[in-house]
Amino acid sequence: MNLAIWLSWYEDLLEDFGFSRSQDEESAQLLEKLLEFYGGLKPKDIPMQREAIVFGAGPSIKSNIKEIKSLNLSEYTLISADGATTALLEEYIVPDIIVTDLDGDMKDIICANHEGAFLVIHAHGDNMEKLKEFVPRLNRVMGTTQSTPLTHVYNFGGFTDGDRALFLAVELGAEYITLAGMDFGKEVTRYSRPAMKEPKGQADEIKELKLKHAKKLVEWVAKNEEVTLLNISHGEKLEGVLAVRFK
């Protein structure tokens, strides 16, 4: 995504959610310093195949994972959005890339990282303490921000972990991207809310609004980027995205 186009989206997000751009940028500067010290990756350091699967943490994630097991997964770059990492590990699949703002199950994210997953860590206004805690413990890390990019902290577009994973795949050169567990409905799972006691629950007002923005961003990619999007999720229909089944 063109940075100027993204920043116009970003201004709308700041207004809708009451986010602080100055806090986002303070967090990005913190991540910049951490990656300067511990070593951060560049986009060219992260391998991407022609085909990728992006896993969100929506209600259809487990059934979608069972569906993709019929594929030769070595032919795909597997990208998990934060808590979807847990769902993949439960099925003995280690993602190639994890896109996270560090609010998923960190034990599982650290485990997958130790098993070889690249991490794309996002800095925003309310995760500075987590950046300080976890970045020093992780390997193969690239940083992102939703505000002004820096030397070691990039902005490829995207808002939630799921749609940001999609923008990353586009940026790294994937041509065919399958969406799994990206439902954009009114339910959330314990994969996106690790503190939940039940497997699924009702999304709160803020989460619903986030999912509405994420859906719009996915549809923007389908209409404006040179990429083919396929969707095996069971949620809302996405304009410009082809619904498919692998079984």
C-alpha positions as CSV (number, residue, x, y, z in Angstrom):
1,M,0.0,0.0,0.0
2,N,1.2,3.5,-0.8
3,L,2.2,5.2,2.5
4,A,0.2,8.4,1.8
5,I,-3.0,6.3,1.2
6,W,-2.4,4.4,4.4
7,L,-1.9,7.5,6.5
8,S,-5.3,8.8,5.3
9,W,-6.8,5.6,6.6
10,Y,-4.8,6.0,9.8
11,E,-6.3,9.5,10.4
12,D,-9.8,7.9,10.3
13,L,-8.7,5.2,12.7
14,L,-7.3,7.8,15.1
15,E,-10.6,9.7,15.0
16,D,-12.9,6.6,15.3
17,F,-11.0,5.0,18.2
18,G,-9.6,8.0,20.0
19,F,-6.0,6.7,19.6
20,S,-3.0,9.0,20.2
21,R,-0.7,9.4,17.3
22,S,2.0,10.7,19.6
23,Q,1.8,7.5,21.7
24,D,1.9,5.3,18.6
25,E,5.0,7.2,17.5
26,E,6.6,6.9,21.0
27,S,6.0,3.2,20.9
28,A,7.6,3.0,17.4
29,Q,10.6,4.9,18.6
30,L,11.0,2.5,21.5
31,L,10.8,-0.5,19.2
32,E,13.3,1.2,16.9
33,K,15.8,1.5,19.8
34,L,15.3,-2.1,20.8
35,L,15.8,-3.4,17.3
36,E,18.9,-1.2,16.9
37,F,20.4,-2.9,20.0
38,Y,19.2,-6.5,19.5
39,G,19.2,-6.6,15.7
40,G,16.1,-6.2,13.5
41,L,15.3,-7.7,10.1
42,K,14.6,-6.0,6.9
43,P,11.8,-7.1,4.5
44,K,14.3,-8.8,2.3
45,D,15.3,-11.1,5.2
46,I,11.9,-12.7,5.4
47,P,11.2,-15.4,2.7
48,M,7.9,-15.4,0.9
49,Q,6.6,-17.9,-1.5
50,R,4.3,-17.2,-4.4
51,E,1.4,-18.6,-2.4
52,A,0.6,-17.7,1.2
53,I,-2.1,-18.5,3.7
54,V,-3.0,-15.9,6.3
55,F,-4.6,-17.3,9.5
56,G,-6.8,-15.1,11.7
57,A,-8.1,-16.0,15.1
58,G,-11.8,-16.0,14.1
59,P,-14.4,-18.7,14.9
60,S,-13.7,-20.8,11.8
61,I,-9.9,-21.1,12.5
62,K,-9.9,-24.7,13.7
63,S,-12.1,-26.0,10.9
64,N,-10.1,-24.1,8.4
65,I,-6.8,-25.5,9.7
66,K,-8.2,-29.0,9.3
67,E,-9.2,-28.1,5.7
68,I,-5.7,-26.9,4.7
69,K,-4.1,-30.0,6.1
70,S,-5.1,-31.6,2.7
71,L,-2.6,-29.3,1.0
72,N,1.2,-29.7,0.7
73,L,1.9,-26.9,3.2
74,S,5.6,-26.7,2.2
75,E,4.4,-24.9,-1.0
76,Y,2.9,-22.1,1.0
77,T,4.2,-19.4,3.3
78,L,2.1,-19.7,6.5
79,I,1.4,-16.4,8.3
80,S,-0.4,-16.4,11.6
81,A,-2.0,-13.3,13.1
82,D,-1.0,-13.3,16.8
83,G,-3.3,-15.7,18.7
84,A,-3.9,-17.8,15.6
85,T,-0.4,-19.2,16.4
86,T,-1.9,-21.1,19.3
87,A,-4.6,-22.7,17.1
88,L,-1.9,-23.8,14.6
89,L,0.4,-25.2,17.3
90,E,-2.5,-27.3,18.6
91,E,-2.6,-28.9,15.2
92,Y,1.2,-29.4,15.1
93,I,1.8,-26.7,12.5
94,V,4.5,-24.0,13.1
95,P,3.8,-20.8,11.1
96,D,6.6,-19.4,9.0
97,I,5.7,-15.8,10.1
98,I,3.8,-14.4,13.1
99,V,2.3,-10.9,12.9
100,T,1.7,-9.7,16.5
101,D,1.2,-6.8,18.8
102,L,2.1,-9.2,21.6
103,D,-1.3,-9.7,23.1
104,G,-1.7,-13.3,22.1
105,D,-0.5,-16.3,24.1
106,M,3.1,-15.3,24.4
107,K,4.2,-18.8,25.5
108,D,3.0,-20.2,22.2
109,I,4.5,-17.2,20.2
110,I,7.8,-17.7,21.9
111,C,7.7,-21.5,21.2
112,A,7.0,-20.9,17.5
113,N,9.7,-18.4,17.3
114,H,12.2,-20.9,18.8
115,E,11.0,-23.4,16.2
116,G,11.9,-21.0,13.4
117,A,9.0,-18.6,12.9
118,F,9.9,-15.0,11.9
119,L,8.2,-12.4,14.1
120,V,6.7,-9.1,12.7
121,I,6.1,-7.1,15.9
122,H,3.8,-4.1,15.8
123,A,4.3,-1.0,18.0
124,H,1.3,1.0,19.1
125,G,0.4,3.3,21.9
126,D,-0.5,0.7,24.6
127,N,2.0,-2.1,24.2
128,M,5.3,-0.4,25.2
129,E,5.7,-2.4,28.3
130,K,5.3,-5.6,26.3
131,L,7.9,-4.4,23.8
132,K,10.4,-3.9,26.6
133,E,9.6,-7.3,28.1
134,F,9.5,-9.5,25.0
135,V,11.7,-8.1,22.2
136,P,14.9,-9.0,24.1
137,R,13.7,-12.6,24.4
138,L,12.9,-13.1,20.7
139,N,14.8,-13.8,17.5
140,R,14.3,-13.0,13.8
141,V,12.2,-9.9,14.5
142,M,11.0,-7.2,12.2
143,G,9.2,-4.1,13.5
144,T,6.1,-2.3,12.2
145,T,4.1,0.8,13.0
146,Q,0.8,2.2,11.9
147,S,2.3,5.7,11.9
148,T,5.5,7.2,10.6
149,P,8.0,4.5,9.6
150,L,11.6,4.6,10.9
151,T,14.9,2.9,9.9
152,H,14.1,-0.4,11.6
153,V,10.3,-0.1,12.0
154,Y,8.3,-0.3,8.8
155,N,4.7,0.6,7.7
156,F,3.2,-1.6,5.1
157,G,-0.4,-0.7,6.0
158,G,-2.9,-2.6,8.0
159,F,-4.6,-2.2,11.4
160,T,-5.5,-5.4,13.1
161,D,-3.0,-8.3,13.2
162,G,-5.1,-10.2,10.6
163,D,-5.3,-7.5,7.9
164,R,-1.7,-6.4,8.7
165,A,-0.6,-9.9,8.0
166,L,-2.3,-9.6,4.6
167,F,-0.6,-6.3,3.8
168,L,2.7,-7.9,4.8
169,A,2.2,-10.8,2.4
170,V,1.5,-8.4,-0.4
171,E,4.5,-6.3,0.4
172,L,6.8,-9.4,0.5
173,G,5.6,-10.5,-3.0
174,A,2.9,-13.2,-2.5
175,E,0.7,-13.4,-5.6
176,Y,-2.1,-15.8,-4.3
177,I,-3.2,-15.4,-0.7
178,T,-5.7,-17.6,1.1
179,L,-7.5,-16.2,4.1
180,A,-8.4,-18.6,6.9
181,G,-10.1,-17.9,10.2
182,M,-10.9,-14.4,9.2
183,D,-14.6,-14.2,9.7
184,F,-15.2,-10.5,10.5
185,G,-18.4,-11.3,12.5
186,K,-19.6,-10.6,16.0
187,E,-18.0,-13.6,17.7
188,V,-14.4,-13.7,19.2
189,T,-12.5,-16.8,20.2
190,R,-10.1,-17.6,23.0
191,Y,-7.3,-17.4,20.4
192,S,-7.8,-13.6,20.1
193,R,-8.8,-13.2,23.8
194,P,-6.5,-15.6,25.8
195,A,-8.2,-14.5,29.1
196,M,-11.6,-15.8,27.9
197,K,-12.8,-18.9,29.8
198,E,-15.1,-20.1,27.0
199,P,-13.9,-21.1,23.5
200,K,-16.0,-18.4,21.9
201,G,-17.9,-15.2,23.1
202,Q,-19.6,-12.1,21.9
203,A,-17.3,-9.3,20.6
204,D,-17.5,-6.1,22.4
205,E,-18.3,-2.8,20.7
206,I,-14.7,-1.9,20.2
207,K,-13.8,-5.3,18.7
208,E,-16.8,-5.1,16.4
209,L,-15.6,-1.7,15.1
210,K,-12.0,-3.1,14.7
211,L,-13.4,-6.0,12.6
212,K,-15.4,-3.6,10.4
213,H,-12.3,-1.6,9.6
214,A,-10.3,-4.8,9.0
215,K,-12.9,-6.1,6.6
216,K,-12.8,-2.8,4.6
217,L,-9.0,-3.1,4.5
218,V,-9.1,-6.6,3.2
219,E,-11.5,-5.6,0.5
220,W,-9.3,-2.6,-0.4
221,V,-6.4,-5.0,-1.0
222,A,-8.6,-7.2,-3.2
223,K,-9.6,-4.2,-5.4
224,N,-6.3,-2.3,-5.5
225,E,-3.3,-4.7,-5.2
226,E,-2.0,-7.1,-7.9
227,V,-2.9,-10.1,-5.9
228,T,-5.5,-12.9,-6.0
229,L,-7.3,-13.4,-2.7
230,L,-9.1,-16.6,-1.8
231,N,-11.2,-17.1,1.4
232,I,-12.0,-20.4,3.2
233,S,-13.3,-18.6,6.3
234,H,-17.0,-19.2,7.2
235,G,-17.8,-15.6,8.0
236,E,-18.9,-12.6,6.0
237,K,-18.7,-12.4,2.2
238,L,-15.8,-10.2,1.1
239,E,-16.0,-8.1,-2.0
240,G,-13.4,-9.0,-4.6
241,V,-12.4,-12.2,-2.7
242,L,-13.1,-15.6,-4.1
243,A,-14.7,-18.0,-1.6
244,V,-13.2,-21.5,-2.0
245,R,-13.0,-24.9,-0.3
246,F,-9.9,-27.2,-0.4
247,K,-12.0,-30.3,0.2
